[in-house]
Amino acid sequence: MPADMLPINTTEALANLAAVIESRLPARGGDPEASYVARLLHKGPDAFLKKIGEEATEVVMAAKDADHGGDKSKLVGEVADLWFHCLIALAHYGLTPADVLAELQRRAGTSGIEEKALRKVLAREGAAGQHHTN
């Protein structure tokens, strides 16, 4: 089987990409003149958060196009762009893809409806606790 046809180890692929992104952090000497990632990180959260919003919109548009006979591979490209920019945000905040994967694993086997209801209860309890301590 050719190398480009080998199964992808997604955890390893994400970790490798995250390591490259982390190497572009300002604290690690990332050069904004030489690297797009370093430039976004140097500009700060507003820059990469804006890109995440733009890429999320492009994912939606590509999905809508696919619904109407458009090229589904464009959706893959847009999701890749979105994930990439999300990895930049994770690196900025000292987080990794492993943190996201652990959260997804924690949620595995839990109904999405139950998970959302639990988050609402916890948010209400947190708000109630803050109200009583002020």
N, C-alpha and C positions, 0 to 999 in steps of 0.2 A: 504494500500500500504506500503511495507517495506521501512524503512528509506533510504536504498541505491537506491531506485527506485523513490524517490521524485524528482520533477523537480529542476534543479540547478539554483539558482539565480547567474548568471555569474558575475554581478557587485559586489555582496557581496563576492563571492568566490575569485575574483581577489583582492578585497580590503583586505580580510583577509590574503591572501598569501603575499600581499605587506606589510602589517603590520608586519608580521613575518620577512620578509626580512629586513625591515627598522630597526627592533630591533637588527639586526646583524651588523649594520653600526659601524665602529670603534668609532665614536663619541658617540654612545649609549652603548659602552662597549662590542661590539661583540668580541667573543674570537676565534681567528683563529685556536687555538688548538682544539676547541670543535665543530666548525661549518664550514661546507663546504662554506656556503655563506659568513661568516665572513672572511674566508681565502681568497676567491676571492676578496672581498672588500678591505681587508688589502693589498693584492698584487697590487691593483690599476687597472685602466682601461685596461691596456694591457692584464691582465689575463682574465677578464670577456668578453672583446671584442673578444679575441681569441676564447673563448668558444662559443660566438654568431656565429662567422664565421663557426666553426666546426659544430654546431647544424644546421645552415642553410644548409650546405652541406648535412648533414644527412637527412634533410627534403626532399631535392631534390632527393637523392638516394632512399628513401622510396617511394616517389611518382612514380619514374621511375619503381621501383619494382612492385608497385601496378598496373601500366599500363600493366605489363606483367604477371599478375596473382598472384602477391605476396599478402601477408596479409596486407589489408588496415589498420588494427589496429596498425601496426607498424608506419604508417604515423601519427596517432593520438599521439602515444608516442613520436615521434620525434618532432612534433609541440609543445607538452607539454614541452619538454626539451628546445626548442627554446624560447617559451614564458617565461619560468622560468628565463632563463638567461637574457632575455630582461628586465624582472622586476628588476633584480639585477642592470642593467644599469640605469634604471629609478630611482631607489632608490639612487644610487650614485650621480646622477645629481639633486636630490631634486624634482623629478617628480613622478607622481603616475599613475596607470592605469586609473584613472578618467580623467587625462589630455589627454590620448590617446583616450578614449571613447568620450570625448568632441570634439576632432578633427575629429573623424569619424562621429559624429553627425553633425558637421558643414559641412562636405562634403556630407552628405546624400542628395539625390535629385540632385546632381551636376554630370554631366557626367564626367567620368574619363578622357576623352579626353579633355574636357573643363578645368578641374582642372589642368591637366598637362600643358596645354597651358598657363593658368594663372600664374602658378609658373615660367614658362620660362620668361614671360613678366616681372614679378616682379623681377626676378633675373637680367634680363638685365637692368631694371630701377635702381636697386641697384648698379650694376656695373657701370652704366653711372654716377650715383650720386657720387660714390667714385672717379671716374676718374676726375670729374670736381672739386672736393674739394681738390685734391692733388696738 
